[in-house]
């Protein structure tokens, strides 16, 4: 774990070759990820990976926000 973010990192791998992330304690950045991950995912076209947000903490990944359900 990065010493500058010991409480964890929230990450969005919405596009192949890209990872958007923010420290868990940066609530403004985490809220922006929560609101923007769906649009980022949709705009990635065939390069889409996941629309979920993940938390990396204590050396493990967990789902932070479930993926957007597509209709």
Secondary structure as the mmCIF struct_conf table of DSSP 4:
data_model
#
loop_
_struct_conf.conf_type_id
_struct_conf.id
_struct_conf.beg_label_comp_id
_struct_conf.beg_label_asym_id
_struct_conf.beg_label_seq_id
_struct_conf.end_label_comp_id
_struct_conf.end_label_asym_id
_struct_conf.end_label_seq_id
HELX_RH_3T_P HELX_RH_3T_P1 UNK A 3 UNK A 5
TURN_TY1_P TURN_TY1_P1 UNK A 6 UNK A 7
STRN STRN1 UNK A 9 UNK A 15
TURN_TY1_P TURN_TY1_P2 UNK A 16 UNK A 17
STRN STRN2 UNK A 18 UNK A 23
TURN_TY1_P TURN_TY1_P3 UNK A 24 UNK A 25
HELX_RH_AL_P HELX_RH_AL_P1 UNK A 27 UNK A 43
TURN_TY1_P TURN_TY1_P4 UNK A 44 UNK A 44
HELX_RH_3T_P HELX_RH_3T_P2 UNK A 45 UNK A 47
STRN STRN3 UNK A 48 UNK A 48
STRN STRN4 UNK A 53 UNK A 57
TURN_TY1_P TURN_TY1_P5 UNK A 58 UNK A 59
STRN STRN5 UNK A 60 UNK A 65
HELX_LH_PP_P HELX_LH_PP_P1 UNK A 66 UNK A 70
#
